[in-house]
Amino acid sequence: MNIQGYLKIPSISIRAFKVWQRNRDVFMKDIKLNFLPPLLEPMLYLIALGFGLGKFVESINGVPYVVFIAPALIAVSVMYASFFECSYGSYVRMYYQKIFDAIVATPLTIDDVIAGELLWGATRSMINASIMVPVIGIFGLIDLKYSLLIIPFAFFGGLLFAAIGMCFAAVTPNIMSINYPVLLFITPMFLFSGTFFPIDVLPLPVQYFATAFLPLTHIVNVIRSLAFGVIDSSLLFGIIWVLIVGSILIVISINLMKRRLVV
């Protein structure tokens, strides 16, 4: 498949929501278990890093350390939820459970199946944000005036990372190989995207790289701006970056998966 093939606009119908609905129904069967991680993780991070380590860290950009990292924890949860859902989760449904094969035997197309998977991955991110925003709000660490806008933005940020996860699921030879993008891509983003310290303390080449190639950098910036109630040009730039790059990756991920599934 040439580069034009990877950028071919997929043919997606409303039936893609049937795949979303199927994944939602499976999620709801273990709803108590599925809601625990996004509920407990922010509390553990806030207590250990914000209120613990934060006692030994000076304020950052004029705000206490715990306030600085709280929005980043939401962004990290957005990344993890959709990426793992559409990398490991989609791979299991495709290869081991043979769910994709079963679905395409119905009127749904491969494009519909993958689009439904991506929508569900983005929904997982939005669910996590919907849980974490009020939890962090209870601690008084975010500006409630704009913080509710984090929830719809989490859906679009989740779509971006869902597409990234689907790309890796499409090209990886086996499920263990997904550990490589986690180690070489997801973990560096977790550390160097402005989550625990501003990226402007890094060398200039690293700053440029993080801004150009690390999606979490922009998602952290947008969520932090909304959490602080700061509406400026950097917020608009981050939203536009996420929407443009996310749209491109969605198209690429669907075409990559189609190439893998169509023999």
NORLIN-V467822 format. One record per pair of residues at least 24 apart in sequence whose ideal C-beta (glycine too) atoms are under 10 Angstrom apart, sorted by the first residue. I is the first residue (numbers start at 0). J is the second residue. D is the distance in whole Angstrom. If there is no record, write none. Layout:
[[I:J:D] [I:J:D]]
This chain:
[[0:254:7] [0:255:8] [0:257:9] [0:258:5] [2:251:10] [3:254:10] [4:254:6] [4:255:10] [4:257:9] [4:258:8] [5:166:10] [5:247:10] [5:250:8] [5:251:5] [5:252:10] [5:253:10] [5:254:5] [5:255:7] [5:258:8] [6:247:8] [6:250:6] [6:251:7] [6:254:7] [7:250:7] [7:251:10] [7:253:9] [7:254:6] [7:257:9] [8:110:10] [8:250:6] [8:253:9] [8:254:9] [9:108:9] [9:109:9] [9:110:4] [9:111:9] [9:113:8] [9:114:7] [9:249:8] [9:250:6] [9:252:10] [9:253:4] [9:254:7] [9:256:10] [9:257:8] [10:108:7] [10:109:10] [10:110:5] [10:111:8] [10:114:10] [10:253:10] [11:108:8] [11:110:5] [11:111:6] [11:112:10] [11:113:9] [11:114:5] [11:115:9] [11:117:10] [11:118:10] [11:249:10] [11:253:8] [12:106:9] [12:107:8] [12:108:7] [12:110:8] [12:111:6] [12:114:9] [13:111:9] [14:102:10] [14:105:8] [14:106:7] [14:107:5] [14:108:8] [14:110:10] [14:111:5] [14:112:9] [14:114:9] [14:115:8] [15:107:8] [15:108:9] [15:110:8] [15:111:4] [15:112:8] [15:113:8] [15:114:4] [15:115:4] [15:116:9] [15:117:9] [15:118:7] [15:119:10] [16:111:9] [16:114:9] [16:115:7] [16:118:7] [16:119:10] [17:102:8] [17:105:8] [17:106:9] [17:107:6] [17:111:8] [17:112:9] [17:115:7] [18:92:10] [18:98:9] [18:99:9] [18:102:6] [18:107:7] [18:111:7] [18:112:5] [18:113:8] [18:114:8] [18:115:2] [18:116:6] [18:117:9] [18:118:8] [18:119:7] [19:114:9] [19:115:5] [19:116:8] [19:117:9] [19:118:5] [19:119:5] [19:120:10] [19:121:9] [19:122:7] [20:115:8] [20:118:10] [20:119:9] [21:92:9] [21:98:8] [21:102:8] [21:112:10] [21:115:8] [21:116:10] [21:119:9] [22:84:8] [22:88:8] [22:89:10] [22:92:8] [22:98:9] [22:115:7] [22:116:7] [22:118:9] [22:119:4] [22:120:9] [22:122:8] [22:123:9] [23:118:10] [23:119:7] [23:122:7] [23:123:10] [23:126:10] [25:88:10] [25:92:9] [25:98:10] [25:119:10] [26:84:9] [26:119:8] [26:122:9] [26:123:8] [26:126:8] [33:123:9] [33:126:8] [33:127:10] [34:126:8] [34:127:9] [34:130:7] [35:130:10] [36:76:8] [36:79:9] [36:80:9] [36:127:8] [36:130:9] [37:73:9] [37:76:6] [37:77:10] [37:79:9] [37:80:7] [37:123:9] [37:124:10] [37:126:7] [37:127:4] [37:128:8] [37:129:9] [37:130:4] [37:131:6] [37:134:8] [38:127:9] [38:130:5] [38:131:8] [38:134:6] [39:130:10] [39:134:9] [40:72:8] [40:75:9] [40:76:7] [40:79:9] [40:127:9] [40:130:10] [40:131:8] [40:134:10] [41:69:8] [41:72:5] [41:73:8] [41:75:9] [41:76:7] [41:127:9] [41:130:8] [41:131:5] [41:132:9] [41:134:5] [41:135:6] [41:138:9] [41:140:10] [42:72:10] [42:131:10] [42:134:7] [42:135:9] [42:137:10] [42:138:9] [43:72:10] [44:68:7] [44:69:9] [44:71:9] [44:72:5] [44:75:9] [44:76:10] [44:135:10] [44:195:10] [45:69:7] [45:72:7] [45:134:9] [45:135:7] [45:138:6] [45:140:8] [46:138:10] [48:72:9] [48:195:7] [49:135:10] [49:138:8] [49:140:8] [50:138:9] [52:195:9] [56:195:10] [56:196:9] [59:195:10] [59:196:7] [59:197:6] [59:200:10] [60:197:7] [60:199:10] [60:223:10] [60:227:9] [62:140:9] [62:223:10] [62:227:8] [63:140:9] [64:195:9] [64:196:9] [65:135:10] [65:138:8] [65:140:6] [66:135:10] [66:138:9] [66:139:9] [66:140:5] [66:141:8] [66:142:10] [66:223:10] [66:226:8] [66:227:8] [67:140:9] [67:193:9] [67:194:9] [67:195:8] [67:196:8] [67:197:8] [67:223:8] [67:226:10] [67:227:9] [68:140:9] [68:194:7] [68:195:6] [68:196:9] [68:219:10] [68:223:9] [69:131:9] [69:134:10] [69:135:5] [69:136:9] [69:138:7] [69:139:10] [69:140:4] [69:141:6] [69:222:10] [69:223:9] [69:226:7] [70:131:10] [70:132:9] [70:135:8] [70:140:8] [70:141:7] [70:142:10] [70:146:8] [70:149:8] [70:194:9] [70:218:10] [70:219:7] [70:220:9] [70:221:9] [70:222:5] [70:223:4] [70:224:8] [70:225:8] [70:226:4] [70:227:7] [71:189:10] [71:192:8] [71:193:7] [71:194:4] [71:195:7] [71:196:10] [71:215:9] [71:218:9] [71:219:5] [71:220:10] [71:222:7] [71:223:7] [71:226:9] [72:131:7] [72:134:10] [72:135:7] [72:140:10] [72:194:8] [72:195:10] [72:219:10] [72:222:9] [73:124:10] [73:127:8] [73:128:6] [73:130:10] [73:131:5] [73:132:7] [73:134:10] [73:135:7] [73:141:9] [73:146:9] [73:149:6] [73:150:10] [73:152:10] [73:153:7] [73:156:10] [73:218:9] [73:219:9] [73:222:5] [73:223:9] [73:225:10] [73:226:8] [74:124:10] [74:128:9] [74:131:10] [74:149:9] [74:152:10] [74:153:9] [74:156:7] [74:188:10] [74:189:10] [74:192:8] [74:193:9] [74:194:7] [74:214:10] [74:215:6] [74:216:9] [74:217:9] [74:218:5] [74:219:4] [74:220:9] [74:221:8] [74:222:5] [74:223:8] [74:226:10] [75:127:10] [75:131:10] [75:185:10] [75:188:9] [75:189:6] [75:192:9] [75:194:6] [75:195:10] [75:215:7] [75:218:9] [75:219:8] [75:222:10] [76:123:10] [76:124:8] [76:126:10] [76:127:4] [76:128:7] [76:130:9] [76:131:6] [76:153:8] [76:157:10] [77:121:9] [77:123:9] [77:124:4] [77:125:8] [77:127:6] [77:128:6] [77:131:9] [77:149:9] [77:152:9] [77:153:5] [77:154:9] [77:155:10] [77:156:5] [77:157:6] [77:159:9] [77:160:7] [77:215:9] [77:218:6] [77:219:10] [77:222:8] [78:124:8] [78:127:10] [78:156:8] [78:157:8] [78:159:9] [78:160:5] [78:163:9] [78:164:10] [78:185:7] [78:188:7] [78:189:8] [78:192:9] [78:194:10] [78:214:8] [78:215:5] [78:218:7] [78:219:9] [79:123:9] [79:124:9] [79:127:8] [79:160:8] [79:181:10] [79:185:8] [79:189:9] [80:120:7] [80:121:9] [80:122:9] [80:123:4] [80:124:5] [80:125:9] [80:126:7] [80:127:5] [80:128:9] [80:153:9] [80:156:10] [80:157:7] [80:160:8] [80:161:9] [81:117:8] [81:119:9] [81:120:4] [81:121:6] [81:122:9] [81:123:6] [81:124:4] [81:125:9] [81:127:9] [81:153:9] [81:154:9] [81:156:8] [81:157:4] [81:158:7] [81:159:8] [81:160:4] [81:161:4] [81:162:9] [81:163:8] [81:164:7] [81:165:10] [82:120:8] [82:123:10] [82:124:9] [82:157:9] [82:159:9] [82:160:4] [82:161:7] [82:162:10] [82:163:6] [82:164:4] [82:165:9] [82:167:9] [82:177:10] [82:180:9] [82:181:8] [82:184:9] [82:185:6] [82:188:10] [82:214:10] [83:120:9] [83:123:9] [83:160:9] [83:161:10] [83:164:7] [83:177:9] [83:181:8] [83:185:9] [84:116:8] [84:117:10] [84:119:7] [84:120:4] [84:121:9] [84:122:9] [84:123:5] [84:124:8] [84:157:9] [84:160:9] [84:161:7] [84:164:7] [84:165:10] [85:113:9] [85:116:6] [85:117:6] [85:119:8] [85:120:4] [85:121:9] [85:123:9] [85:157:9] [85:158:10] [85:160:8] [85:161:4] [85:162:7] [85:163:8] [85:164:4] [85:165:5] [85:166:9] [85:167:9] [85:168:7] [85:252:8] [85:256:10] [86:120:9] [86:160:9] [86:161:9] [86:163:8] [86:164:4] [86:165:7] [86:166:9] [86:167:5] [86:168:5] [86:169:10] [86:171:8] [86:174:9] [86:177:5] [86:180:7] [86:181:8] [86:185:9] [87:164:8] [87:167:10] [87:168:8] [87:174:7] [87:177:6] [87:178:10] [87:181:9] [88:116:8] [88:119:9] [88:120:8] [88:123:9] [88:161:10] [88:164:8] [88:168:9] [89:113:8] [89:116:5] [89:117:9] [89:119:9] [89:120:8] [89:161:9] [89:164:7] [89:165:6] [89:167:10] [89:168:5] [89:169:9] [89:252:10] [89:256:8] [90:164:9] [90:165:9] [90:167:9] [90:168:5] [90:169:9] [90:171:7] [90:173:9] [90:174:5] [90:176:10] [90:177:7] [91:168:9] [91:174:7] [92:116:8] [92:168:9] [93:165:10] [93:168:7] [93:169:9] [93:256:8] [93:259:8] [93:260:7] [94:168:9] [94:171:10] [94:173:8] [94:174:7] [94:259:10] [95:174:8] [99:256:9] [99:259:10] [99:260:6] [100:260:8] [103:260:8] [103:261:10] [108:257:9] [109:253:8] [109:254:10] [109:256:7] [109:257:5] [109:258:10] [109:259:10] [109:260:6] [109:261:7] [110:253:6] [110:254:9] [110:256:9] [110:257:7] [111:253:10] [112:253:9] [112:256:8] [112:257:10] [112:260:8] [113:161:10] [113:162:10] [113:165:7] [113:168:10] [113:169:9] [113:249:9] [113:252:7] [113:253:5] [113:254:9] [113:255:9] [113:256:5] [113:257:7] [113:260:9] [114:249:8] [114:252:10] [114:253:7] [116:161:7] [116:162:10] [116:164:9] [116:165:7] [116:168:9] [116:252:9] [116:253:9] [116:256:9] [117:157:9] [117:158:6] [117:159:10] [117:160:10] [117:161:5] [117:162:6] [117:164:9] [117:165:6] [117:245:10] [117:248:10] [117:249:6] [117:252:7] [117:253:8] [117:256:10] [118:154:9] [118:157:9] [118:158:8] [118:161:8] [119:157:10] [119:161:8] [120:157:6] [120:158:7] [120:159:10] [120:160:7] [120:161:3] [120:162:8] [120:163:10] [120:164:7] [120:165:8] [121:153:8] [121:154:5] [121:155:7] [121:156:8] [121:157:4] [121:158:4] [121:159:8] [121:160:8] [121:161:5] [121:162:9] [121:245:9] [121:249:10] [122:153:10] [122:154:7] [122:157:7] [122:158:10] [122:161:9] [123:153:10] [123:154:10] [123:157:7] [123:160:10] [123:161:8] [124:150:10] [124:152:10] [124:153:5] [124:154:7] [124:155:9] [124:156:6] [124:157:3] [124:158:8] [124:159:9] [124:160:7] [124:161:8] [124:218:10] [125:149:10] [125:150:6] [125:151:7] [125:152:9] [125:153:5] [125:154:4] [125:155:9] [125:156:9] [125:157:6] [125:158:10] [126:150:9] [126:153:9] [126:154:10] [126:157:9] [127:153:7] [127:157:8] [128:152:8] [128:153:4] [128:154:8] [128:156:9] [128:157:8] [128:222:8] [129:153:8] [132:222:9] [132:225:10] [132:226:9] [135:226:8] [136:226:9] [140:226:8] [141:222:9] [141:223:9] [141:225:8] [141:226:4] [141:227:8] [141:228:9] [142:224:10] [142:225:8] [142:226:6] [142:227:6] [142:228:4] [142:229:9] [143:226:9] [143:228:9] [144:225:9] [144:228:5] [145:224:8] [145:225:5] [145:226:8] [145:227:8] [145:228:5] [145:229:8] [145:230:7] [145:234:10] [146:222:9] [146:225:6] [146:226:5] [146:227:9] [146:228:8] [147:225:9] [148:221:9] [148:222:9] [148:224:10] [148:225:5] [148:226:10] [148:230:10] [149:221:8] [149:222:5] [149:223:10] [149:224:10] [149:225:5] [149:226:7] [150:225:10] [152:218:8] [152:221:6] [152:222:7] [152:225:7] [152:234:10] [152:237:9] [152:238:7] [152:241:8] [153:218:8] [153:221:10] [153:222:8] [155:218:9] [155:221:10] [155:238:8] [155:241:6] [155:242:6] [155:245:6] [155:246:10] [156:214:8] [156:215:9] [156:217:8] [156:218:4] [156:219:10] [156:221:8] [156:222:8] [156:237:10] [156:238:10] [156:241:6] [156:242:10] [156:245:8] [157:218:9] [157:245:9] [158:241:9] [158:242:9] [158:245:5] [158:246:9] [158:248:9] [158:249:7] [159:214:5] [159:215:10] [159:217:9] [159:218:8] [159:240:9] [159:241:6] [159:242:9] [159:243:10] [159:244:6] [159:245:4] [159:246:9] [159:247:10] [159:248:6] [159:249:8] [160:185:9] [160:188:10] [160:214:7] [160:215:8] [160:218:8] [160:241:10] [160:245:9] [160:248:9] [161:245:9] [161:248:9] [161:249:8] [161:252:8] [162:214:10] [162:244:9] [162:245:6] [162:246:9] [162:247:9] [162:248:4] [162:249:5] [162:250:8] [162:251:7] [162:252:4] [162:253:8] [162:255:10] [163:214:7] [163:244:10] [163:245:9] [163:248:6] [163:249:10] [163:251:10] [163:252:8] [164:248:10] [164:252:8] [165:248:8] [165:249:8] [165:251:9] [165:252:4] [165:253:8] [165:255:7] [165:256:6] [166:248:7] [166:249:10] [166:251:6] [166:252:5] [166:253:10] [166:254:10] [166:255:6] [166:256:8] [167:252:9] [167:255:9] [168:252:8] [168:255:9] [168:256:7] [168:259:9] [169:251:9] [169:252:7] [169:253:9] [169:254:9] [169:255:4] [169:256:4] [169:257:9] [169:258:7] [169:259:5] [169:260:9] [170:255:6] [170:256:9] [170:258:9] [170:259:8] [171:259:10] [184:212:10] [184:213:9] [184:214:10] [184:215:10] [185:215:9] [187:213:7] [187:215:9] [188:212:9] [188:213:5] [188:214:7] [188:215:4] [188:216:8] [188:218:9] [188:219:9] [189:213:10] [189:215:7] [190:215:10] [191:215:9] [191:216:8] [192:216:4] [192:217:8] [192:218:8] [192:219:5] [192:220:9] [193:217:9] [193:218:10] [193:219:5] [193:220:7] [193:223:8] [194:219:6] [194:223:10] [210:236:10] [210:237:10] [210:240:9] [211:240:9] [212:244:10] [214:240:8] [214:241:7] [214:244:7] [214:245:8] [214:248:9] [216:240:9] [217:241:6] [217:244:8]]
